[in-house]
């Protein structure tokens, strides 16, 4: 979709149907804390459907997630979705975390199995007293709905399959189990070839799964880091993408321009094929995500109001 086509869509009101969500991670240092809240302040006026906060197993990571979610609730009008994993914890511990979120006002949880501490290559072993997998965790969260009111549950989906799955079919079987347990939305792992998403979506629908499968979009802030992320999560890096960033290791300004162009091309193609919901992996940075949302026609509320008034005045004239 070129700029002229996008402008035509904006005038026709198409962007009103587009919804976005943003993913953040809890900060480890004071500088990272400042960067996170600068990103939240920049993106909040776009009125995302929700914002999610990632979660690590136990210890300080868990506490940082809780603190970030609580601050979002206390200081913003955003709707937080708290990530939760079933890794290395008893059911009673995880149920207590669910209860704490619910009591704080969180009504949306992203249920994930979690990665082994050693990362890719280490075999996942369920805690003997814990939830077995993400589907089991979804069921546990939904059971808590009776105590705290309805809790919405989102889950992960993998267009190129989870690196530990035997096949895409086995991965889709797990997604079906998560949906049967009560999940109402899935956000995909990031991908760079849209055909991967559409082929996956066809197979998911053929399996009888009808929940929204929201594409996860990763604007490439740093190509080396993105390549490392992809290797760990089983996502592929196409040759054309590597070629676009070739020779830009020491040219941050050009990297940012290329990254914006790549991500914009991807989301516009998805829009052309009828996609209206997007989940952005922000890496706690707002610039590229804000620019892409702007191109999609999303504006802060005051700008939208001014635009509507301007359109009305033009029509009256």
N, C-alpha and C positions, 0 to 999 in steps of 0.2 A: 504494500500500500504506500503510494507516494504522498507527499505533503498535500498536494491539491486534493487527492482522494480523501485524505483524512479531514481536511477542512470541510469538504462536502458532507462527510458523515457528521461532523460537529454541528453544522448548520441544520442538518436533518434531525438532530437530537439523539443520534445513536449512542454517544458516550454516556448518556444517562443510564444506560443498561449495564455499563461496565462496572464491576466491583473488584476491589483489590484488597489484599491483606498483606501485612508486612511481618517478617520474622526478624527478631532481635536475639542477641545472646547476652547473658548477664556479665557485667564487667568485672575484671579482676583487680584493676588499679584505679586510682583517683582520676588519672588521665583518660582511661577507658570509660569511666563513669561519665565524665564530662562529654566525651564524644557520643556516647549512647544517648544522653538526654538532649544534646544538640540535634541528633538525627530524629529523635521522637518529636521534638518541637517543630522541626522542619516539615515532617511528614504528616503530623496529626491534622492540620487544616484540610488535608485531602479527604478526610472522613472515611478511613478504611473500614471495611466490614468488621475486621478485628485485627489485633496484633498478637503474635505469639512470641513466647519467650522460651528458649531452649533450656534443657534440664540435664544435669549430670547425675550419676549415681552417688548419692550420699555426700556427707561432708560439706565443705564450704560451697561447692558448686550448687548443691541443692538449696542452701541458705541464700545464696546470691539470687537464684531464680525467684524464690519466695519474696525476697526484698524488692526485686524489680517489679514483680507483678503487683505487689501491694502499693508501691509508689505510683504505678500507672493508674490503679483504681483511685487512689487518694488525690492525685494532682492533675489528672487529665479526664477528658470525656471519652477516652478510647475504651473499647471493649477488649480486655485481655483474654487470651487463650493460653493456659499454662500447659507446657509440655510435662509429661510424666512417663517414666520408664518403669519396667518391672525388674530391672537388673539389680542383683545383689541385695535384695531386701525381702523380708517376710511380708506376707499379706497384711498382717496387722499394721506394720509400719507404713505400707503404701496406702492402706485405708485411712490411716491417720492423716497422711498428706492430703488425700482427697477431701477429707472432712475439714482440714484447715483451709484449703482453698475455698470450699463451699461457704464456710463460715465468714470468710473475708469478702465474699461477694462474687467469686469467680463462678461462672456458669458454663464455661467452655473449656474442655481439656483435650489436648492432643496426646493420644495414647500411643506409645511406642514401645517396642521390646527393649531397645537400648543396645549399644555396642559393647562387646567385652572390653575390659580395661586395657588389654594389650592391643586392641585395634584389629585391623584387617588381618586375617590369617589365624586368629585365635578362635578356638571353638567355643560357641556359646553354650553355657550350662545353666539351666534354670536354678534358682535358689530352691533348695529342698522344701522350704516352707513358703515359697512365694508364688506369684502368678507364672504360669508356664511360658506364655508368649503374649503378643499384643492382643489377640482375640480374647484370651482369658482376662487380660487387664480391662478391655472394653466392657466385658460382662460385669467385672467387679465394680467399675465406675457406675454403670447403669443401675446396679443394685443399690448404690448410695443415693440414687435419685429419690427413692422413697423417703429418705430422711431429710433431704435438703431441697426438694423440688427438682424439676427436670434439669439434668446436666447434659449439655450437648457434647458429643464426642467426635473428634476428627481423627483420622489415621493417615498413615503414609502409604503411597503407592509407588511402584517402581517400573517405569516404562521399559527399562533394560534389565529388569529383575534385580532383586536383592543379591549382592555378591555371594551370599551363602545358600541361595535357593538352587535347587537342582535344575529348574527350568522356569520359563515365564509362566507356563501352565500351573506349576506348583505355587508360584508366587500369587497368581490370580486366585487359586484355591484358598490361600491364606487371606487374601483380601475379602473373599466371599465369607470366610469365617468371621472376620472382623465386622462385616456388615450385618451378618446374621446375629451377632452379639449385641448390636445396637449402634454401630458407627453410622453417622449420617453425612459425612463428607470425607473425601480423601484428597490430600495434597501430594503431588508427585515429587519425586526426587528431580533435581534439575536435569535438563537435557538441552542439547543444542540443535538437534535435527528434529523438526516438527513431525516428520513422517513417523518417527518412533512413537510419538505421543498418539497420533491418530490410529496407527496399527494396534497399539495397546488398547486404546479406547474401544475399537471394534471388538477385540477379544473379550474385554471386560463386559461390554453390553451383551455379547453372545452368551456369556456365562450367567446372565440374568441379574447383573449388578447394575442398579439404576441410580445410585447416589451420584452427586456431582464429583467429578474427577478433575480437580483444579490443577492446571499446569503450574509447576514450580519454576520460577525464572531466576536465574543467577546472572545479574550484570557482572561482567568480568572486570572487577577492580584491579586484579593482579593475575596475569595469565599463569605464572608459575604456581601461585597458590591454588588457582582454579584447577589446574592440572593435577595437583596433589589431592585436592578434594575429590576429584573425579575418580582417581585411582582407588581411593579408599571406599567409595560408595558404589562402584561398578558402573559409573557413567562414562560414556565414550567422548573423546575429544576428536572431532573430525579434522581432517587435514587442512581444510580450507580455513578453519578457525585458527589453527596454529600459524598458518601462513600470514594471516592478517596481523598477528602480533609479533611476527618475526622481526628482529632488529630494534624492538622498542623497549628493551629492558631498562634503558637509561633515559627514556623519553616519556615521562609520566603524563605530560599534557596531551601528546598524540595518542597515548594508550587510552586516555579517558574519552577522546573523541571517537576512536575506533570502537571502544566498548559500548558507547551510547548508540552508535550506528548498528552494531551487531544485535544488541538487545531490542532496539526499535524494530528492525527488520523482522525479528522473530515474533514479537508480540503482534505486529501489524498483520503478519501472515496468519497467525492464530485467529485474530479478529475477523479477517476475511473468510475464515472457515467456520465462523459462528461462535467462537469462544468469547465469553463475556466475563469470566472470573479469572483472576491471576493472583498467585501467591509469590511475593518477591522475597528472596533471600537477601537481606540488606547488608549483612556483615557490619551492622551498626553504622552504616554510612548512608547519607540521604541523597547526595547530589545526583547520581545516575538514576536512581529509582524515581526521584522527583521529576527529573527531565522526561523520563519515559512516560510517567503518568500524565504529565502536562501534554505530551504529544497525543496521548490517548483521549485527551479532552477533559481530564479531571482538573478541577480548579478549586481553590479554597472557597468556602461558602460565600464570603463577601464578594469575591470576583464573580461567582455564578449569579448572585443576586443582581450585581451591576450589569452583567451581560443580559440577563432577562429583561431588566428595565430598559436597557438600550434597544433590544429587539422590539419591545412593545412601542417605544417612542418612535422607532423607525417605521413600524407598521402604521401608526397613527398619522405620521407625516405623509 
